[in-house]
Amino acid sequence: MKIGFMEIVVVFVVALLLIGPDKLPEFAKKLGAGLRAFRDATNDLTSEIKENVVEPLEEAQAPIREAMEPLEEMDREIRGSVKEVQTSLNNIGKPTKKPAAKEEKRASVSELPESPAGDTASAPVEAAGAGDTVPGATSQNQDKGGENP
């Protein structure tokens, strides 16, 4: 709550009317002494509370804080590890951004020699003879225990 200039003037005028101009200086001295005594009492009370309550609590907290430091460090490390794992899990299935690898792959594909269209399809067929069997392929005679024709 702030008191402005007009409020102070109103209080002064009311005090002047109620107390009178003769007794106003005495009243102001008594008011000042009362405010000074109040300020001194609050300062004493504050320092006493600080001495008897705050400082002993700080002294009692010091060993606890020292004991908590390793636990806080472990907490930071664990939270960092968990964050890394979460990031890894969130990135599963997402394409990774490796522009250098894409350019390298494009360069290697373009450097491959082109072969004629007829050579690629006929090469495996020509390698296998007419009587040769292809591994893994079965015929009806082999299933029945017979020989290949």
Disulfide bonds with the S-S distance in Angstrom:
none
